Amino acid sequence: MADTNPYVALARAQWRSVFSYRTSFVVDLVSNILSSALDVLTVLVLFRATRTVGGFTLPEGLLVVSLSSLSFALADFVVGNVDHLKTYVRNGTLDAVLVRPLRALPQLLLMDLPIRKALRLLVGLGALIVALNLNDIPWDTSRVVLVVTAPAAGAVLFGAIFVISASTAFWWIDSGEVGSAFTYGGRDFTSYPVPVYSGWFRALFAYALGFGFVAYQPAVTLLGRADPLGLPAWAGFLSPLLALLMTGVAALVWRAGIKHYRSTGS
Amino acid sequence: MDLPDARVPLLSRVQPLREWVTTFGALSWSGFRRYMSYRQATIAGSFTNIVFGFLRCYVLLAVAAGAAGQQAAGYDARQLVSYVWVGQGLFAVILLWGWTELAERIRTGEVTADLLRPVHPVTSYLAADLGRALHALIFRFLPPLAAGALFFDLYVPQRWFTVPLFAVSIVLATVASFLLRFLVNASAYWLHDARGPMTFWTLSSGVLVGLYFPLRFLPDWLTVVLYVATPFPGLMQTPADVLVERDPVPLQWGLVGLQLIWVFLLLGLARLVQHRAQRRLVAQGG
């Protein structure tokens, strides 16, 4: 087994460690499913009090939240672990990562394989399938492409936000929860149609940070209805471009952070 | 020949209550000072609370705008705005998530040092937690409320007794939250590692205290069950409802009374659990 890819070896070690604490794994698994279901449930509860939220009906709202939920679950599954960076920086554990002849980011991601988060993907996917069935969607080729690319691109965008948020720990060790304002905050923002928000807050989250293009614009385009905020139908297809752009920014921030890192020493 | 008088002269009479208050106050003050030193974390936490305040506020306003008569589950737009921002502040005061100190001390065996002290563990941890809550009331409750007042229209209480009643309600909510966290942490006496109960606590408490949406949005029968059969609404929903005067006067007072009953029940339970735990505790290591 000497030729084994070191990343595969790391992943396999994590896999084994996860399954050696079975009860703990089951608890994590159940709670992850429940927390994903809770996001969708919240939307259902809010729609009990009203017929439309921001001009959107329940099935339309469900499409938005399911696209958001699936994108976020995918990103959280792959790169959500980078959230632990602040602990590694504080404890100086990051040194051990940096001295190995492997790249830092993949190692960090594999340091804790979140198999428990995998089932969240199923919840998101299930919600999306239900939402697609409830809505009367005028299917054509471009819409089929969109329904596949939108969650993937959304996941990449969320992933980039995860990396950028975590990188703040390189400069500000006590940044604590600031990152979650944009990661989990981004998920909450994308769970509802953008017309719900207003003013500079909408401009910042929807357009400057690009969260409006994760779930809302693709949903509007899929439904074939006009965006009340005036963006054209092709705005639904912008998320891959935006995701690429954000990934570039994330890569730059991450590299600058690694260069800036000075061990806490001991 | 008289024996020498062995009595120790006392400067003042023994005053158990006074001593208890002094000890409790000193422990609280230490809890307050401890959090004074986490300045960056305080700023970071407030920032995050404010961002989530904006998110929840806009969503609930949209719900109210779409509802019949601009009222959602009995709240008008201003009441919902206040509900959100007061909730974001209260969330830090009651410290729903992230307190694992006792569970850690049980796991490492350090808890034996707590048991040697002449103060009951429930009392000493409660005192420190109230000190922390006072710090949070000043540095974590006010910033989101100020942000809410700056960018939205807050509800101004109409009844003269609402604000004092709200103050009482916050204290009861903090004590109840502490006692529940104490119980979750104390499960480590039996399980050794409280991660499982902690995970379920984090997951269920957020929705059950009314952080994600006001519990009144749920079907009536479910709301009643949650209020009567669980202490959760008393942690956040009740103080917020008291301040925005969601209910007529008798119910407003009644909900605070319900909080009080739950605090007594939880206090008894926490002391019972601690008593049982001490009998079976085996400190690890040497």
HADDOCK unambig.tbl for C-alpha pairs under 7 A between the chains (distance, minus, plus):
assign (segid A and resid 24 and name CA) (segid B and resid 196 and name CA) 6.37 0.50 0.50
assign (segid A and resid 27 and name CA) (segid B and resid 196 and name CA) 6.01 0.50 0.50
assign (segid A and resid 31 and name CA) (segid B and resid 200 and name CA) 6.62 0.50 0.50
assign (segid A and resid 31 and name CA) (segid B and resid 203 and name CA) 6.90 0.50 0.50
assign (segid A and resid 35 and name CA) (segid B and resid 203 and name CA) 6.57 0.50 0.50
assign (segid A and resid 45 and name CA) (segid B and resid 217 and name CA) 6.48 0.50 0.50
assign (segid A and resid 45 and name CA) (segid B and resid 218 and name CA) 6.53 0.50 0.50
assign (segid A and resid 46 and name CA) (segid B and resid 63 and name CA) 6.89 0.50 0.50
assign (segid A and resid 46 and name CA) (segid B and resid 217 and name CA) 6.83 0.50 0.50
assign (segid A and resid 49 and name CA) (segid B and resid 67 and name CA) 6.31 0.50 0.50
assign (segid A and resid 49 and name CA) (segid B and resid 72 and name CA) 5.59 0.50 0.50
assign (segid A and resid 49 and name CA) (segid B and resid 73 and name CA) 6.27 0.50 0.50
assign (segid A and resid 49 and name CA) (segid B and resid 217 and name CA) 6.57 0.50 0.50
assign (segid A and resid 50 and name CA) (segid B and resid 63 and name CA) 6.07 0.50 0.50
assign (segid A and resid 50 and name CA) (segid B and resid 66 and name CA) 5.61 0.50 0.50
assign (segid A and resid 50 and name CA) (segid B and resid 67 and name CA) 4.40 0.50 0.50
assign (segid A and resid 51 and name CA) (segid B and resid 66 and name CA) 6.59 0.50 0.50
assign (segid A and resid 51 and name CA) (segid B and resid 67 and name CA) 6.80 0.50 0.50
assign (segid A and resid 52 and name CA) (segid B and resid 66 and name CA) 5.43 0.50 0.50
assign (segid A and resid 53 and name CA) (segid B and resid 62 and name CA) 5.54 0.50 0.50
assign (segid A and resid 53 and name CA) (segid B and resid 63 and name CA) 5.41 0.50 0.50
assign (segid A and resid 53 and name CA) (segid B and resid 66 and name CA) 5.88 0.50 0.50
assign (segid A and resid 54 and name CA) (segid B and resid 62 and name CA) 5.61 0.50 0.50
assign (segid A and resid 174 and name CA) (segid B and resid 40 and name CA) 5.99 0.50 0.50
assign (segid A and resid 174 and name CA) (segid B and resid 41 and name CA) 5.76 0.50 0.50
assign (segid A and resid 175 and name CA) (segid B and resid 41 and name CA) 6.57 0.50 0.50
assign (segid A and resid 175 and name CA) (segid B and resid 44 and name CA) 5.89 0.50 0.50
assign (segid A and resid 176 and name CA) (segid B and resid 41 and name CA) 6.12 0.50 0.50
assign (segid A and resid 176 and name CA) (segid B and resid 44 and name CA) 6.28 0.50 0.50
assign (segid A and resid 177 and name CA) (segid B and resid 44 and name CA) 6.11 0.50 0.50
assign (segid A and resid 177 and name CA) (segid B and resid 45 and name CA) 5.92 0.50 0.50
assign (segid A and resid 177 and name CA) (segid B and resid 48 and name CA) 6.38 0.50 0.50
assign (segid A and resid 178 and name CA) (segid B and resid 44 and name CA) 5.32 0.50 0.50
assign (segid A and resid 178 and name CA) (segid B and resid 45 and name CA) 6.82 0.50 0.50
assign (segid A and resid 178 and name CA) (segid B and resid 47 and name CA) 6.74 0.50 0.50
assign (segid A and resid 178 and name CA) (segid B and resid 48 and name CA) 5.53 0.50 0.50
assign (segid A and resid 181 and name CA) (segid B and resid 48 and name CA) 5.03 0.50 0.50
assign (segid A and resid 181 and name CA) (segid B and resid 51 and name CA) 6.13 0.50 0.50
assign (segid A and resid 181 and name CA) (segid B and resid 52 and name CA) 6.86 0.50 0.50
assign (segid A and resid 185 and name CA) (segid B and resid 52 and name CA) 6.38 0.50 0.50
assign (segid A and resid 189 and name CA) (segid B and resid 55 and name CA) 6.39 0.50 0.50
assign (segid A and resid 196 and name CA) (segid B and resid 58 and name CA) 6.19 0.50 0.50
assign (segid A and resid 196 and name CA) (segid B and resid 59 and name CA) 6.08 0.50 0.50
assign (segid A and resid 196 and name CA) (segid B and resid 62 and name CA) 5.62 0.50 0.50
assign (segid A and resid 197 and name CA) (segid B and resid 58 and name CA) 5.42 0.50 0.50
